[in-house]
């Protein structure tokens, strides 16, 4: 069976909501996610509330703990 992926552009608020929903479904507390990802609990709170602006590295660490991936789509610039 083919692996079908849907690419959905997301803003920081939507990313935070996705992280919060995934964390909740896995029954992981913010503090535990922070410890597992090697970041502060405040960083998790800020990201989930849509107020944070994490680096790629931080976001990748959080998503790895949650079993999620980042897909980057680079738009072609027409000159």
N, C-alpha and C positions, 0 to 999 in steps of 0.2 A: 504494500500500500504506500502511496506517495505521501511525503511529509508536506502538508500544505500550511503555509504561514500567511497570515494577514498582517500587512504593515499598516499600523495606525499611528499617524502623527500625534504626539501628545505634548502638552505644555507641562510646566512644573507642577501645577495644581493637580492635573490628571495623573501624573506619575506618582505624586504623593498619595492620592486616593487609591491607586492600584496597590501601592506598597502597603498601605494601612489595611486594605481588604485582604490581601494575601497573608499578611502577618496575623490578622485576626482569624482567618480560616485555619491557619496552622497552630493557633492558640499559643502564640509567642508574644510575650510582653515587650514593650518598647525597650526596656532596659536590657532584656535578654538579646534582642536583635542587635542592639548597639554593641554589647559585649562580643557576640559572635562575629560581627562585622569589623570589630576593632575601631569603633568610633564612639562618640559620646551619645548618651541618651537624648541630650538636647538637639543634636544633629538629626536624629530620627524624628523627634517631635517637630522640628522646623520643616523637615522635608514633607512629612505627612500632612502638615497644616498648609502646605503650599507656600511657605515663607522662606524655605531654604533654597540655596542655589549650590548643590553639591558638585564637586569635581567629578569627572568621569570615573576616576579611580574609586571614589567613595560610593558612587552610585553602583558601580560594578560589584563592589564588595557586598553591599546590601542585597542586591539582586541575586548574587551567587548564594547567599545564605537562604534566600527565599525560593531558590530553584527556578529563577527567571533569567532571561537573557536580554542583552541590549542589541538591537539591530540599528545600524547607522545607514541611512540612505543619503548619498551625496548627490545633490542636484547638479545637472550639467548647466554651466553658465554659458549663455549664448552671447557671443561678442558681435 
